[in-house]
């Protein structure tokens, strides 16, 4: 029991400590690819610290929904982070939920984000909420069908089942690609959304958090980083299944821990690099083209299902 | 029990549903009806009593004829409740549409029952069940279609849903709450009793048809709900969506019954019954909340509301809980049943043939789409109604509703977390009922161990613990809340919402419900066929004085199915006039001819 709780805390700590780094890394790579010097990789940490010591400005029209949202979103995201099998030995961590539960936990955070965006009576918030719900509605069937393909392939909806111990199959690969497209939407990346701009024509996520400041904004930013890391992790597990380095008995604990860490971190960073390259090389899509984008994702998921059925 | 009544587990289940919804609604109605005259109030309560009573008896009768009698009492008493507010012409029209549709359903139902009677020579359920085993396939198919049409009309399955968006908004809120929470579920009871039990699932296509109808209903229902700005009509359309979800798992259960796989049939049926009771709870709660909002603002148009969360804290909190449940947010009850439905499709796919695997996958994906759209719909419903600034004077002057109305709502909202977090303890009970009603020799499947849902069945592994999840969530939330309150800058300032530096924002600058649903309207334009009406009033060629802009969506089913059918019916009726010249001799001749034909027909059959 104590071991389990320790693993829980370790997993939370891993997400809390490591997730802002990924955002910083992506921003840096993007800047360097654009021939700019770019910010420090650790800029997201500085931002969080800065936000935490800033004054909190609350809109006069806002109600308690606006106040609890950062808390709900962050807690829901962290709960979701616990479902992810980083510490594979603590497999009981994922008895709390499976892949399908994860879909709905993310939905819970999104629900409150959208409500808080409407709460301030700003039309920016309204358009952000409307677009976010629209995009997520399109992404959801793709998400579900990709999980369905993984289910057919591995015989369980548990995240554990697709924890990277499987072989590389056509089904898992194309389901992973479909999930990759969902991830681009869920983590507000180009071509669906762009976090770097505050132009009302394009912004989705930024429009929703426009009114937030200080500690509340820090919470929401943190939740965004963690959600992104969960997604990277899942994608890495599904698309890049590499079996765990086998340890012989005489290899030291430190060595095995290091190998294990590299195994996880390396693949997550690979996904982050892929995202960064993708973001500088494609343009943002018009909002209503998102339907086509997810249509393609859906077809990928269907292919994954068929591949899983005929056991390619 | 005796010749007429049998109380079986399924009946008890529906009694629970009736009780859970009716009691809070009745309490709610005491204050809700306070403004009307005492005589009218008494009549309404009497009719309500008959309505609820008829449903209570309906689920325990043992005889098809009695079933029909109580079915009709239910239909007529609810009709009188719908039209109780006779001051509006709209209400009367809604009532007419409702009673016409529901009687049409009864026609199919009666036809189906009479065909079975031809074989059983009795209206007793048990004898009818026995007689059906020897019935030829094509007759069974025919009876199934008749039952599906009959019960489908009551359930509001697309395309038989026409009455629902009329009757629910027109009825007083506590009545819509019972109608939507319980009455439309009676159709599910009917299907379970007459198709699953009496007729027995005979062909695979029955289940598949039910699934597809459910799928279409859920998508059409939620898309219409998303477009609507009348809060009660929005809820009515969302009922169509949810009954669609219920039908999907019901159909899945039928498919597995035909496949002779008791485990999966029962699993799907558990999902079906659980979603049924959950929907009964949250939908009646939402209708009661809508009634409170209507009482406070005397409008049902959400575009005229806003800011009510500050004026009506209790109502808004209750509506929020209901909205969260219906949007399937964990760990509330709507989520658990939707998750179970998805699991039924997922796990079921492991044991069926390839074509069905793909079909189930598509169903699961569409279910996910539905639930995401439902979340969007209820973000709109809650956000536009309760948040931001009031959009009209009515909303500005709204006051919280009286105690008894609040009591009804709070009672129902307490049920939501109970049925969500406590689902582990409720499912064994449900599993017994589903095992009983599935038609297999009563089997009992276990879905839970300790505090989690776990199945040991090979090919159907899943695990999830709402309680554990909620505990983890609360611990994290407490820690985060502590961090928020005690660390970092404590400075806080209240200021205006950012207005781009121009002028102070008014309620006219807010996002509206119509604007919120615009992306959906465009994405589903192939089905919604939106059109707009613009009108310019010019003072001169160069100066437009006023400009009005209205946007509509085409109600496809009404325009392309019901309107032509109605026109054709009128046409036929007019041409039938010719055989009614008013001569009594001719009429007597008609009666004789009819009798002769009937006798000949009965001989033939």
HADDOCK unambig.tbl for C-alpha pairs under 7 A between the chains (distance, minus, plus):
assign (segid A and resid 52 and name CA) (segid B and resid 488 and name CA) 5.28 0.50 0.50
assign (segid A and resid 52 and name CA) (segid B and resid 489 and name CA) 6.35 0.50 0.50
assign (segid A and resid 53 and name CA) (segid B and resid 488 and name CA) 4.99 0.50 0.50
assign (segid A and resid 53 and name CA) (segid B and resid 489 and name CA) 4.45 0.50 0.50
assign (segid A and resid 54 and name CA) (segid B and resid 489 and name CA) 5.78 0.50 0.50
assign (segid A and resid 55 and name CA) (segid B and resid 489 and name CA) 6.22 0.50 0.50
assign (segid A and resid 55 and name CA) (segid B and resid 491 and name CA) 4.90 0.50 0.50
assign (segid A and resid 55 and name CA) (segid B and resid 492 and name CA) 5.58 0.50 0.50
assign (segid A and resid 56 and name CA) (segid B and resid 491 and name CA) 6.19 0.50 0.50
assign (segid A and resid 56 and name CA) (segid B and resid 492 and name CA) 4.60 0.50 0.50
assign (segid A and resid 56 and name CA) (segid B and resid 493 and name CA) 6.26 0.50 0.50
assign (segid A and resid 57 and name CA) (segid B and resid 492 and name CA) 5.76 0.50 0.50
assign (segid A and resid 57 and name CA) (segid B and resid 493 and name CA) 4.82 0.50 0.50
assign (segid A and resid 57 and name CA) (segid B and resid 494 and name CA) 5.72 0.50 0.50
assign (segid A and resid 57 and name CA) (segid B and resid 495 and name CA) 6.48 0.50 0.50
assign (segid A and resid 58 and name CA) (segid B and resid 493 and name CA) 6.10 0.50 0.50
assign (segid A and resid 58 and name CA) (segid B and resid 494 and name CA) 4.80 0.50 0.50
assign (segid A and resid 58 and name CA) (segid B and resid 495 and name CA) 6.03 0.50 0.50
assign (segid A and resid 59 and name CA) (segid B and resid 494 and name CA) 5.70 0.50 0.50
assign (segid A and resid 59 and name CA) (segid B and resid 495 and name CA) 5.07 0.50 0.50
assign (segid A and resid 59 and name CA) (segid B and resid 496 and name CA) 5.19 0.50 0.50
assign (segid A and resid 59 and name CA) (segid B and resid 497 and name CA) 5.02 0.50 0.50
assign (segid A and resid 60 and name CA) (segid B and resid 494 and name CA) 5.55 0.50 0.50
assign (segid A and resid 60 and name CA) (segid B and resid 495 and name CA) 5.46 0.50 0.50
assign (segid A and resid 60 and name CA) (segid B and resid 496 and name CA) 5.48 0.50 0.50
assign (segid A and resid 60 and name CA) (segid B and resid 497 and name CA) 6.92 0.50 0.50
assign (segid A and resid 61 and name CA) (segid B and resid 388 and name CA) 6.03 0.50 0.50
assign (segid A and resid 61 and name CA) (segid B and resid 389 and name CA) 6.70 0.50 0.50
assign (segid A and resid 62 and name CA) (segid B and resid 388 and name CA) 6.64 0.50 0.50
assign (segid A and resid 71 and name CA) (segid B and resid 477 and name CA) 6.44 0.50 0.50
assign (segid A and resid 71 and name CA) (segid B and resid 480 and name CA) 6.66 0.50 0.50
assign (segid A and resid 71 and name CA) (segid B and resid 481 and name CA) 6.65 0.50 0.50
assign (segid A and resid 75 and name CA) (segid B and resid 473 and name CA) 5.99 0.50 0.50
assign (segid A and resid 75 and name CA) (segid B and resid 476 and name CA) 5.63 0.50 0.50
assign (segid A and resid 75 and name CA) (segid B and resid 477 and name CA) 5.21 0.50 0.50
assign (segid A and resid 76 and name CA) (segid B and resid 473 and name CA) 6.47 0.50 0.50
assign (segid A and resid 79 and name CA) (segid B and resid 472 and name CA) 6.54 0.50 0.50
assign (segid A and resid 79 and name CA) (segid B and resid 473 and name CA) 5.69 0.50 0.50
assign (segid A and resid 95 and name CA) (segid B and resid 463 and name CA) 5.57 0.50 0.50
assign (segid A and resid 95 and name CA) (segid B and resid 464 and name CA) 5.57 0.50 0.50
assign (segid A and resid 95 and name CA) (segid B and resid 465 and name CA) 6.71 0.50 0.50
assign (segid A and resid 96 and name CA) (segid B and resid 464 and name CA) 4.92 0.50 0.50
assign (segid A and resid 96 and name CA) (segid B and resid 465 and name CA) 4.87 0.50 0.50
assign (segid A and resid 96 and name CA) (segid B and resid 468 and name CA) 5.84 0.50 0.50
assign (segid A and resid 96 and name CA) (segid B and resid 469 and name CA) 5.45 0.50 0.50
assign (segid A and resid 97 and name CA) (segid B and resid 463 and name CA) 6.12 0.50 0.50
assign (segid A and resid 97 and name CA) (segid B and resid 464 and name CA) 4.18 0.50 0.50
assign (segid A and resid 97 and name CA) (segid B and resid 465 and name CA) 6.34 0.50 0.50
assign (segid A and resid 98 and name CA) (segid B and resid 463 and name CA) 6.57 0.50 0.50
assign (segid A and resid 98 and name CA) (segid B and resid 464 and name CA) 6.41 0.50 0.50
assign (segid A and resid 104 and name CA) (segid B and resid 329 and name CA) 6.07 0.50 0.50
assign (segid A and resid 104 and name CA) (segid B and resid 330 and name CA) 6.50 0.50 0.50
assign (segid A and resid 105 and name CA) (segid B and resid 329 and name CA) 6.95 0.50 0.50
assign (segid A and resid 105 and name CA) (segid B and resid 330 and name CA) 6.33 0.50 0.50
assign (segid A and resid 107 and name CA) (segid B and resid 329 and name CA) 6.86 0.50 0.50
assign (segid A and resid 108 and name CA) (segid B and resid 329 and name CA) 5.27 0.50 0.50
assign (segid A and resid 108 and name CA) (segid B and resid 330 and name CA) 7.00 0.50 0.50
assign (segid A and resid 111 and name CA) (segid B and resid 375 and name CA) 6.92 0.50 0.50
assign (segid A and resid 111 and name CA) (segid B and resid 379 and name CA) 6.66 0.50 0.50
assign (segid A and resid 114 and name CA) (segid B and resid 379 and name CA) 6.85 0.50 0.50
assign (segid A and resid 115 and name CA) (segid B and resid 379 and name CA) 6.15 0.50 0.50
assign (segid A and resid 115 and name CA) (segid B and resid 383 and name CA) 5.70 0.50 0.50
assign (segid A and resid 118 and name CA) (segid B and resid 383 and name CA) 5.87 0.50 0.50
assign (segid A and resid 118 and name CA) (segid B and resid 387 and name CA) 6.62 0.50 0.50
assign (segid A and resid 118 and name CA) (segid B and resid 388 and name CA) 6.48 0.50 0.50
assign (segid A and resid 119 and name CA) (segid B and resid 383 and name CA) 6.94 0.50 0.50
assign (segid A and resid 119 and name CA) (segid B and resid 387 and name CA) 4.94 0.50 0.50
assign (segid A and resid 119 and name CA) (segid B and resid 388 and name CA) 4.66 0.50 0.50
assign (segid A and resid 120 and name CA) (segid B and resid 388 and name CA) 5.54 0.50 0.50
assign (segid A and resid 120 and name CA) (segid B and resid 497 and name CA) 6.32 0.50 0.50
assign (segid A and resid 121 and name CA) (segid B and resid 388 and name CA) 4.49 0.50 0.50
assign (segid A and resid 121 and name CA) (segid B and resid 389 and name CA) 6.21 0.50 0.50
assign (segid A and resid 121 and name CA) (segid B and resid 510 and name CA) 5.28 0.50 0.50
assign (segid A and resid 122 and name CA) (segid B and resid 497 and name CA) 6.49 0.50 0.50
assign (segid A and resid 122 and name CA) (segid B and resid 510 and name CA) 5.85 0.50 0.50
assign (segid A and resid 123 and name CA) (segid B and resid 509 and name CA) 6.41 0.50 0.50
assign (segid A and resid 123 and name CA) (segid B and resid 510 and name CA) 5.16 0.50 0.50
assign (segid A and resid 123 and name CA) (segid B and resid 511 and name CA) 5.06 0.50 0.50
assign (segid A and resid 126 and name CA) (segid B and resid 511 and name CA) 5.13 0.50 0.50
assign (segid A and resid 126 and name CA) (segid B and resid 516 and name CA) 6.86 0.50 0.50
assign (segid A and resid 127 and name CA) (segid B and resid 516 and name CA) 6.91 0.50 0.50
assign (segid A and resid 130 and name CA) (segid B and resid 516 and name CA) 4.97 0.50 0.50
assign (segid A and resid 130 and name CA) (segid B and resid 517 and name CA) 6.87 0.50 0.50
assign (segid A and resid 133 and name CA) (segid B and resid 376 and name CA) 5.28 0.50 0.50
assign (segid A and resid 134 and name CA) (segid B and resid 519 and name CA) 6.55 0.50 0.50
assign (segid A and resid 134 and name CA) (segid B and resid 520 and name CA) 6.56 0.50 0.50
assign (segid A and resid 136 and name CA) (segid B and resid 372 and name CA) 6.94 0.50 0.50
assign (segid A and resid 137 and name CA) (segid B and resid 369 and name CA) 5.85 0.50 0.50
assign (segid A and resid 137 and name CA) (segid B and resid 372 and name CA) 4.78 0.50 0.50
assign (segid A and resid 137 and name CA) (segid B and resid 373 and name CA) 5.61 0.50 0.50
assign (segid A and resid 138 and name CA) (segid B and resid 369 and name CA) 6.98 0.50 0.50
assign (segid A and resid 140 and name CA) (segid B and resid 368 and name CA) 5.80 0.50 0.50
assign (segid A and resid 140 and name CA) (segid B and resid 369 and name CA) 5.71 0.50 0.50
assign (segid A and resid 140 and name CA) (segid B and resid 372 and name CA) 6.51 0.50 0.50
assign (segid A and resid 141 and name CA) (segid B and resid 365 and name CA) 4.35 0.50 0.50
assign (segid A and resid 141 and name CA) (segid B and resid 366 and name CA) 6.13 0.50 0.50
assign (segid A and resid 141 and name CA) (segid B and resid 368 and name CA) 5.28 0.50 0.50
assign (segid A and resid 141 and name CA) (segid B and resid 369 and name CA) 5.08 0.50 0.50
assign (segid A and resid 142 and name CA) (segid B and resid 365 and name CA) 6.91 0.50 0.50
assign (segid A and resid 144 and name CA) (segid B and resid 364 and name CA) 6.90 0.50 0.50
assign (segid A and resid 144 and name CA) (segid B and resid 365 and name CA) 5.35 0.50 0.50
assign (segid A and resid 144 and name CA) (segid B and resid 368 and name CA) 6.35 0.50 0.50
assign (segid A and resid 145 and name CA) (segid B and resid 361 and name CA) 6.15 0.50 0.50
assign (segid A and resid 145 and name CA) (segid B and resid 365 and name CA) 5.29 0.50 0.50
assign (segid A and resid 148 and name CA) (segid B and resid 346 and name CA) 6.61 0.50 0.50
assign (segid A and resid 148 and name CA) (segid B and resid 361 and name CA) 6.23 0.50 0.50
assign (segid A and resid 152 and name CA) (segid B and resid 350 and name CA) 6.72 0.50 0.50
assign (segid A and resid 155 and name CA) (segid B and resid 459 and name CA) 6.19 0.50 0.50
assign (segid A and resid 156 and name CA) (segid B and resid 461 and name CA) 5.58 0.50 0.50
assign (segid A and resid 156 and name CA) (segid B and resid 462 and name CA) 6.47 0.50 0.50
assign (segid A and resid 157 and name CA) (segid B and resid 462 and name CA) 6.32 0.50 0.50
assign (segid A and resid 158 and name CA) (segid B and resid 462 and name CA) 6.49 0.50 0.50
assign (segid A and resid 211 and name CA) (segid B and resid 497 and name CA) 7.00 0.50 0.50
assign (segid A and resid 305 and name CA) (segid B and resid 358 and name CA) 6.95 0.50 0.50
assign (segid A and resid 309 and name CA) (segid B and resid 354 and name CA) 6.32 0.50 0.50
